[in-house]
Amino acid sequence: ELVPGGRFVCVNFCKNSNGYFLGQTDVGNSMWDSFQSSWDRLVEQGLIDEDERLGVSFPNYYRTKEEFLEGIESDDDISSQLKIVSYEERVVRCPYRELYASGKTNKSSREYAEWFVPTTKTWSHSTFKSGLKSERTEEEKEEI
Protein backbone atom coordinates (compact mmCIF):
# COMPACT_ATOMS: atom_id res chain seq x y z
CA GLU A 1 0.00 0.00 0.00
CA LEU A 2 1.11 3.52 -0.72
CA VAL A 3 0.80 5.78 2.30
CA PRO A 4 -0.19 9.45 1.96
CA GLY A 5 2.91 11.39 0.94
CA GLY A 6 4.62 8.20 -0.26
CA ARG A 7 6.32 7.84 -3.62
CA PHE A 8 5.85 5.16 -6.21
CA VAL A 9 8.31 4.46 -9.01
CA CYS A 10 7.30 2.18 -11.84
CA VAL A 11 9.88 0.77 -14.24
CA ASN A 12 8.23 -1.08 -17.06
CA PHE A 13 8.87 -2.35 -20.56
CA CYS A 14 7.07 -0.09 -23.01
CA LYS A 15 6.73 0.94 -26.61
CA ASN A 16 8.47 4.29 -26.84
CA SER A 17 7.65 7.31 -28.97
CA ASN A 18 9.90 5.95 -31.76
CA GLY A 19 8.02 2.64 -31.78
CA TYR A 20 10.90 0.73 -30.14
CA PHE A 21 10.22 -2.03 -27.64
CA LEU A 22 11.91 -5.07 -26.13
CA GLY A 23 13.61 -6.97 -28.92
CA GLN A 24 13.06 -4.33 -31.58
CA THR A 25 15.01 -1.08 -31.61
CA ASP A 26 17.14 0.91 -34.03
CA VAL A 27 20.13 -1.40 -33.53
CA GLY A 28 20.48 -4.88 -34.97
CA ASN A 29 17.82 -7.26 -36.17
CA SER A 30 14.39 -7.52 -34.62
CA MET A 31 14.23 -10.49 -32.29
CA TRP A 32 10.55 -10.89 -33.18
CA ASP A 33 11.22 -10.85 -36.93
CA SER A 34 13.98 -13.41 -36.43
CA PHE A 35 11.62 -15.69 -34.51
CA GLN A 36 8.97 -15.30 -37.20
CA SER A 37 11.29 -16.00 -40.13
CA SER A 38 12.73 -19.05 -38.36
CA TRP A 39 9.25 -20.42 -37.65
CA ASP A 40 8.17 -19.69 -41.25
CA ARG A 41 11.21 -21.61 -42.50
CA LEU A 42 9.99 -24.70 -40.63
CA VAL A 43 6.80 -24.57 -42.72
CA GLU A 44 8.84 -24.25 -45.92
CA GLN A 45 10.88 -27.28 -44.85
CA GLY A 46 7.72 -29.27 -44.16
CA LEU A 47 8.55 -29.71 -40.46
CA ILE A 48 5.39 -27.95 -39.26
CA ASP A 49 2.13 -27.07 -41.01
CA GLU A 50 0.33 -23.76 -41.42
CA ASP A 51 -1.94 -24.33 -38.41
CA GLU A 52 1.11 -24.85 -36.22
CA ARG A 53 2.78 -21.76 -37.66
CA LEU A 54 -0.30 -19.72 -36.82
CA GLY A 55 -0.61 -21.41 -33.41
CA VAL A 56 2.32 -19.50 -31.95
CA SER A 57 1.53 -16.26 -30.20
CA PHE A 58 3.78 -14.52 -27.71
CA PRO A 59 1.66 -12.95 -24.95
CA ASN A 60 3.69 -9.73 -24.86
CA TYR A 61 2.16 -6.29 -25.09
CA TYR A 62 4.16 -3.14 -24.50
CA ARG A 63 2.15 -0.07 -23.57
CA THR A 64 2.77 3.38 -24.97
CA LYS A 65 3.15 6.35 -22.65
CA GLU A 66 -0.48 7.30 -23.32
CA GLU A 67 -1.73 3.81 -22.48
CA PHE A 68 0.33 3.69 -19.30
CA LEU A 69 -0.85 7.08 -18.07
CA GLU A 70 -4.46 6.40 -19.04
CA GLY A 71 -4.69 3.90 -16.20
CA ILE A 72 -4.16 6.75 -13.76
CA GLU A 73 -5.65 9.72 -15.54
CA SER A 74 -8.93 8.05 -16.60
CA ASP A 75 -9.91 7.09 -13.05
CA ASP A 76 -11.10 10.07 -10.98
CA ASP A 77 -10.44 8.33 -7.65
CA ILE A 78 -6.88 7.42 -8.59
CA SER A 79 -6.05 10.70 -10.32
CA SER A 80 -7.30 12.71 -7.33
CA GLN A 81 -4.92 10.84 -5.04
CA LEU A 82 -1.87 10.44 -7.24
CA LYS A 83 0.26 13.13 -8.82
CA ILE A 84 2.47 12.15 -11.74
CA VAL A 85 5.75 13.94 -11.11
CA SER A 86 7.60 12.72 -14.19
CA TYR A 87 7.62 10.18 -16.94
CA GLU A 88 10.61 9.22 -19.02
CA GLU A 89 11.49 6.65 -21.60
CA ARG A 90 14.88 5.07 -22.09
CA VAL A 91 16.10 2.54 -24.59
CA VAL A 92 18.09 -0.15 -22.84
CA ARG A 93 20.37 -1.88 -25.29
CA CYS A 94 20.41 -5.66 -25.33
CA PRO A 95 23.28 -6.61 -23.03
CA TYR A 96 23.92 -9.78 -25.06
CA ARG A 97 24.26 -7.86 -28.32
CA GLU A 98 26.39 -5.20 -26.66
CA LEU A 99 28.73 -7.84 -25.24
CA TYR A 100 29.08 -9.49 -28.63
CA ALA A 101 29.65 -6.17 -30.42
CA SER A 102 32.35 -5.23 -27.90
CA GLY A 103 34.46 -8.20 -28.99
CA LYS A 104 35.25 -9.00 -25.35
CA THR A 105 33.82 -12.52 -25.35
CA ASN A 106 36.78 -14.28 -26.98
CA LYS A 107 34.21 -16.48 -28.73
CA SER A 108 33.68 -17.12 -32.41
CA SER A 109 30.31 -16.13 -33.86
CA ARG A 110 29.17 -19.73 -33.67
CA GLU A 111 30.36 -20.16 -30.08
CA TYR A 112 28.60 -16.96 -29.08
CA ALA A 113 25.37 -18.07 -30.78
CA GLU A 114 25.54 -21.43 -29.00
CA TRP A 115 25.93 -19.56 -25.71
CA PHE A 116 23.28 -16.93 -26.49
CA VAL A 117 20.41 -19.03 -27.89
CA PRO A 118 19.65 -20.73 -24.56
CA THR A 119 19.03 -17.27 -23.01
CA THR A 120 16.02 -16.80 -25.30
CA LYS A 121 15.03 -20.44 -25.17
CA THR A 122 14.29 -20.19 -21.43
CA TRP A 123 11.21 -18.06 -22.13
CA SER A 124 10.38 -18.78 -25.80
CA HIS A 125 10.59 -22.58 -25.89
CA SER A 126 7.23 -23.20 -24.23
CA THR A 127 5.50 -20.69 -26.53
CA PHE A 128 6.80 -22.35 -29.68
CA LYS A 129 6.10 -25.80 -28.32
CA SER A 130 2.51 -24.90 -27.42
CA GLY A 131 1.84 -24.04 -31.07
CA LEU A 132 2.56 -27.61 -32.15
CA LYS A 133 -0.27 -30.10 -32.54
CA SER A 134 -1.18 -32.19 -29.53
CA GLU A 135 -0.94 -35.34 -31.69
CA ARG A 136 2.81 -34.89 -31.87
CA THR A 137 4.88 -36.80 -29.36
CA GLU A 138 6.93 -34.92 -26.81
CA GLU A 139 10.03 -36.21 -28.58
CA GLU A 140 8.84 -34.76 -31.93
CA LYS A 141 8.04 -31.43 -30.30
CA GLU A 142 11.45 -31.24 -28.67
CA GLU A 143 13.20 -32.14 -31.91
CA ILE A 144 11.43 -29.33 -33.77
Secondary structure, 3 states (H helix, E strand, C coil): CCCCCCCCCCCCCECCCCCCECCECCCCCCHHHHHHHHHHHHHHCCCCCHHHHHCCCCCCCCECHHHHHHHHHCCHHHHHHCCCCCCCCCCCCCHHHHHHHHCCCCCCHHHHHHHHHHHHHHHHHHHHHHCCCCCCCHHHHHHC
